[in-house]
Amino acid sequence: MKKRDLTHFGIKWNPFSPEVPVEALVGTPKTELFCWRVEQQLQDGGFVLLSGEPGTGKSVMLRQLNEHLKQLPDVTVGILSMPQSKIGSFYRELGHLFGVQMTPANRYGGFKALRERWFTHIETTLYRPVLIFDEAQLALSQVLSELRLLTSADFDSRNILTVVLCGDGRLLSRLQTEELLPLKSRIRFSMKTDHVPVEEMKLFIEACLESAGNPRLMTDEVIYALADQAGGRSRIAGRDDHGRGGGGRGGHPAQGRHRASSQRCQRPAVYEHSCRGGCCGRLAGLGQRGQRAGGPQRASLAGRNGDLVRAPHREHAGDTPHSTATRLRHRARHRKRQIHLDPPVAAPRLPLAGCADSGREINTRTTCLKSHDK
């Protein structure tokens, strides 16, 4: 949806866009519980697991968690942006997030510097720093094992970092392996996002419309159809309605966009006549495409006996009457198409009825073309 369409539909932003502001995200009891549990774990540290199938709202919950933690005083939050990196790049990114100068050739120096920074932060604020690890199913097993060793102290009796792991079902399968079983045993809290029923998805869409500023943007039937088609996934609900806008009460969302675009895309008047050359069918197709696109009905009507008839013009905002030069240009274009599409055969010669010279003959093609000028 373009920015100029927001004013037309009476909304502040596209309610189904993934780039909506954080304050526009719909909070659920499950999201509030997840943020509260992570907040309670800041004093003890450890691992938190958030899993679920793609499109069930994991990324939205992480955005809300990040915003919630930023509002807390003396809490440092780092977000990993390269989950598939190797150990060297992993340390460099950690040093960038927590303000530690890292040397790629000295891994032990980086290991020690990060732990000292975290110990200092805990002694000052009594809170553990937070590391959000999204798409953790893409991380190497060596990186996850290194993270477990990096965050534990005093023979695993003390955690100096709070780590939030987020991933789909592949992460759960990898945690079952022998190499990552020690990490799984240190997860203190886990939550799984599931598919929501149609009624809850309907409430979610209504809340999105209300946060955007226009709760009556769609009818109840359209909202229910979107909720049913989403299949319990909020991402699919947003993708199905992305860029369509709304048509207000009593209309499909696409109708509002068509009515708005009809003022910008005005098709010229089309002329045709009932000939068999094939050109009239093409011109009629132009009129049909204009009707499907939502513009005013300006397709021409085929007259009888090859007469050229112009379609009745409907007055719309922004329409201007066509000049004589424009009508002549369309007429000449139609004539050229008919001459081009007619088969190259000799036209029959017919006697001119009612003429004194009974032997005089005329060309029927010339008569047809002259009838167009009338």
C-alpha positions in Angstrom: 0.0 0.0 0.0 1.3 3.4 -0.9 1.5 6.2 1.6 -1.0 8.4 -0.3 -3.6 5.6 0.1 -3.4 5.7 3.9 -5.4 9.0 4.0 -8.0 7.7 1.6 -8.7 4.7 3.8 -8.4 6.6 7.1 -5.5 4.7 8.6 -2.2 5.7 10.1 -0.3 2.7 8.7 -1.0 -0.6 6.9 -2.2 -2.8 9.7 -1.0 -6.0 8.0 2.5 -4.8 7.0 5.4 -6.4 8.8 6.9 -2.9 9.3 4.2 -1.7 11.7 5.5 0.2 14.8 6.1 -1.7 17.9 3.3 0.1 19.8 0.9 -1.1 17.1 1.6 -4.8 17.8 -1.3 -6.6 19.4 -0.4 -8.0 22.9 -1.8 -11.3 23.9 -1.8 -13.0 27.3 0.8 -15.4 26.0 3.1 -12.6 25.0 2.7 -10.9 28.4 3.5 -14.2 30.2 6.6 -14.7 28.1 7.9 -11.1 28.7 7.2 -11.5 32.5 9.1 -14.8 32.7 12.1 -13.3 30.9 12.0 -10.3 33.2 12.0 -12.5 36.3 15.0 -14.5 35.0 17.2 -11.4 34.6 18.4 -11.8 38.1 19.4 -15.4 37.7 20.3 -15.7 34.1 20.1 -18.9 32.0 18.5 -20.0 28.8 14.9 -19.4 27.6 13.5 -21.2 24.6 10.8 -19.9 22.2 9.7 -22.4 19.5 7.0 -22.8 16.9 6.2 -23.3 13.3 6.9 -20.5 10.8 4.3 -17.7 10.8 2.9 -18.4 14.3 4.2 -15.1 15.8 7.6 -15.8 17.2 9.3 -12.7 15.6 6.4 -10.5 16.9 6.9 -11.8 20.4 10.6 -11.1 20.2 9.9 -7.5 19.0 7.6 -7.0 22.0 10.1 -8.6 24.3 12.9 -6.3 23.1 10.7 -3.2 23.6 9.7 -4.4 27.0 13.3 -4.9 28.1 14.4 -1.5 26.8 11.9 0.1 29.2 13.6 -1.5 32.2 16.4 0.5 33.7 20.0 -0.9 33.7 19.2 -3.7 31.3 21.6 -4.4 28.3 20.1 -6.2 25.3 22.0 -7.6 22.4 20.5 -9.1 19.2 22.5 -11.6 17.1 22.0 -10.9 13.4 24.2 -13.7 12.0 23.0 -17.0 13.5 24.8 -19.1 10.8 28.3 -17.6 11.5 31.3 -19.6 12.7 33.0 -19.2 16.0 35.3 -16.4 15.0 32.5 -14.3 13.5 30.4 -15.2 16.5 32.9 -13.7 18.9 33.4 -10.6 16.9 29.6 -10.0 16.8 29.4 -10.4 20.6 32.2 -8.0 21.1 30.4 -5.4 18.9 27.1 -5.9 20.8 28.6 -5.5 24.3 31.4 -3.0 23.5 34.4 -5.3 23.8 37.4 -5.0 21.5 38.0 -8.4 20.0 41.0 -9.9 18.3 40.2 -12.7 15.8 43.5 -14.5 16.4 43.1 -14.5 20.2 39.9 -16.3 21.1 40.8 -16.8 24.7 41.4 -13.0 25.1 37.9 -12.4 23.7 36.4 -15.1 25.9 38.0 -13.5 29.0 37.1 -9.9 28.0 33.4 -10.7 27.5 33.1 -12.5 30.8 34.8 -9.6 32.7 32.4 -7.1 31.1 29.4 -9.2 32.1 30.7 -9.7 35.7 31.2 -5.9 36.0 27.6 -5.3 34.7 26.1 -7.8 37.2 28.0 -6.2 40.1 26.8 -2.8 39.1 23.1 -3.4 38.2 22.4 -6.9 39.7 20.9 -7.8 36.3 22.2 -10.2 33.7 22.7 -8.9 30.2 20.3 -10.3 27.6 21.2 -11.9 24.3 18.4 -12.6 21.8 19.3 -15.4 19.4 16.7 -15.6 16.6 16.7 -18.3 14.0 18.8 -20.5 16.3 18.1 -23.6 14.2 20.7 -22.3 11.7 23.5 -22.0 14.3 26.3 -24.5 14.3 26.5 -27.0 17.1 30.0 -25.7 18.0 28.6 -22.1 18.4 25.8 -23.3 20.7 28.2 -25.3 22.8 30.6 -22.3 23.0 27.7 -20.1 24.1 26.8 -22.5 26.9 30.4 -22.5 28.2 30.7 -18.7 27.8 27.6 -18.0 29.9 28.3 -20.4 32.8 30.7 -19.9 35.8 31.7 -21.7 39.0 31.1 -25.2 37.6 27.8 -24.3 36.1 26.4 -23.0 39.4 26.2 -19.4 38.2 24.9 -18.0 34.9 26.2 -14.6 33.9 24.0 -14.1 30.8 20.4 -14.5 29.9 20.0 -16.1 26.5 16.7 -16.2 24.6 16.8 -18.9 21.9 14.2 -18.8 19.2 13.6 -21.3 16.4 11.3 -23.7 14.7 10.9 -27.4 15.0 14.4 -28.1 13.6 15.9 -26.5 16.8 13.9 -28.9 19.0 15.2 -31.8 17.0 18.8 -30.6 17.3 18.5 -30.2 21.0 17.7 -34.0 21.2 21.2 -34.8 19.9 24.0 -35.9 22.3 26.1 -32.8 21.5 23.4 -30.4 22.6 21.8 -32.3 25.4 23.8 -30.3 28.0 22.3 -27.1 26.6 18.8 -28.5 26.7 19.2 -29.4 30.4 20.0 -25.7 31.2 16.8 -24.3 29.6 14.7 -22.9 32.5 11.6 -21.9 30.6 10.2 -22.7 27.2 7.2 -21.6 25.3 5.7 -22.9 22.0 3.6 -20.8 19.7 0.7 -22.8 18.1 -1.9 -22.1 15.4 -4.8 -20.0 16.8 -8.4 -20.8 16.1 -10.5 -18.7 13.7 -12.3 -16.7 16.4 -9.0 -15.6 18.0 -7.6 -14.8 14.5 -10.7 -12.7 13.9 -10.1 -10.8 17.1 -6.5 -10.3 16.1 -7.4 -8.7 12.8 -10.0 -6.5 14.4 -7.3 -5.3 16.9 -4.9 -4.6 14.0 -7.5 -2.5 12.3 -8.3 -0.6 15.5 -4.6 0.1 16.2 -4.3 1.5 12.6 -7.1 4.0 13.4 -10.1 2.6 11.4 -11.8 -0.3 13.0 -14.6 -0.2 10.4 -12.3 -0.6 7.5 -13.6 -4.1 6.7 -16.9 -5.8 7.1 -17.4 -8.8 9.4 -17.6 -11.1 6.4 -14.3 -10.0 5.0 -12.6 -10.3 8.4 -14.0 -13.8 8.9 -12.8 -14.8 5.4 -9.3 -13.6 6.1 -9.2 -15.4 9.5 -10.4 -18.6 8.0 -8.0 -18.5 5.1 -5.0 -17.7 7.4 -5.1 -21.2 8.9 -4.1 -19.9 12.3 -1.0 -18.1 11.2 -0.9 -14.3 11.6 1.8 -13.9 9.0 -0.4 -15.5 6.3 -3.3 -13.3 7.3 -1.2 -10.2 6.8 0.2 -11.5 3.5 -3.2 -12.3 2.1 -4.5 -8.7 2.8 -1.2 -6.9 2.2 -1.5 -4.0 -0.2 -5.3 -4.3 -0.7 -6.6 -1.6 1.6 -10.3 -1.5 2.5 -13.5 -0.6 0.9 -15.4 0.4 4.0 -18.6 -1.2 5.3 -20.5 -3.1 2.7 -17.8 -3.7 0.2 -14.7 -5.8 -0.5 -11.4 -4.3 0.4 -10.3 -4.4 -3.3 -13.3 -2.3 -4.3 -12.0 0.7 -2.4 -8.7 0.5 -4.3 -10.5 0.2 -7.6 -12.7 3.2 -6.9 -9.7 5.3 -5.9 -7.7 4.3 -9.0 -10.6 5.0 -11.4 -10.0 8.7 -10.9 -6.4 8.3 -11.9 -6.7 5.9 -14.8 -9.3 7.1 -17.2 -9.6 5.2 -20.5 -10.5 7.1 -23.7 -13.8 6.5 -25.4 -13.7 3.5 -27.7 -15.5 3.2 -31.1 -16.5 0.0 -32.8 -18.9 -1.3 -35.4 -20.4 -4.6 -36.2 -18.0 -5.9 -38.8 -16.4 -9.3 -39.1 -12.9 -8.3 -39.5 -11.9 -9.0 -35.9 -11.0 -5.5 -34.9 -14.3 -4.9 -33.2 -13.7 -7.8 -30.9 -10.4 -6.4 -29.9 -11.9 -3.0 -29.2 -14.6 -4.6 -27.1 -11.9 -6.4 -25.1 -10.4 -3.0 -24.3 -13.8 -2.0 -22.8 -14.1 -5.2 -20.8 -10.6 -4.8 -19.4 -11.6 -1.3 -18.4 -14.6 -2.6 -16.5 -12.6 -5.3 -14.7 -10.1 -2.7 -13.6 -12.8 -0.7 -11.9 -12.8 2.3 -14.2 -16.0 3.8 -15.7 -17.9 1.8 -18.2 -16.9 3.4 -21.5 -17.0 0.4 -23.8 -18.7 1.1 -27.1 -21.9 -0.6 -28.2 -22.0 -2.3 -31.6 -24.7 -0.9 -33.8 -26.8 -2.5 -36.4 -26.0 -2.7 -40.1 -22.4 -1.7 -39.5 -23.2 1.7 -37.9 -20.6 3.3 -35.8 -22.0 4.0 -32.3 -20.3 5.7 -29.4 -21.0 4.3 -25.9 -23.0 6.6 -23.5 -20.6 8.6 -21.5 -20.9 8.6 -17.7 -20.0 11.7 -15.8 -17.2 11.1 -13.3 -15.0 13.4 -11.4 -12.1 14.5 -13.5 -13.6 13.5 -16.8 -13.3 16.0 -19.7 -15.1 15.8 -23.1 -13.0 14.5 -25.9 -12.1 16.9 -28.7 -12.9 16.5 -32.3 -9.3 15.7 -33.1 -9.3 12.8 -30.6 -12.5 11.3 -32.1 -11.1 11.6 -35.6 -7.9 9.9 -34.4 -9.8 6.9 -33.0 -11.8 6.7 -36.1 -8.8 6.6 -38.4 -7.1 4.0 -36.1 -10.2 1.8 -36.3 -10.2 2.1 -40.1 -6.6 1.1 -40.4 -7.2 -1.9 -38.2 -10.1 -3.1 -40.3 -8.2 -2.7 -43.5 -5.3 -4.6 -42.0 -7.4 -7.5 -40.7 -9.6 -8.0 -43.7 -8.6 -10.9 -46.0 -6.8 -9.8 -49.2 -9.6 -10.9 -51.6 -11.2 -9.1 -54.4 -14.3 -7.3 -53.2 -17.5 -8.1 -55.1 -18.9 -5.6 -57.5 -22.6 -4.8 -57.0 -24.9 -2.6 -59.2 -25.8 0.7 -57.7 -29.6 0.5 -57.0 -31.7 3.4 -58.1 -29.1 4.9 -60.3 -29.7 5.9 -63.9 -26.6 4.1 -65.0 -27.6 0.5 -64.2 -24.2 -0.7 -65.3 -22.3 1.3 -62.7 -20.8 -0.7 -59.9 -19.4 0.2 -56.5 -16.9 -1.3 -54.1 -18.6 -2.6 -51.0 -15.4 -2.0 -49.0 -15.4 1.6 -49.9 -19.0 1.9 -48.9 -18.2 0.3 -45.5 -15.4 2.7 -44.9 -17.5 5.7 -45.8 -20.2 4.5 -43.5 -17.7 4.9 -40.6 -17.2 8.6 -41.4 -20.9 9.1 -41.0 
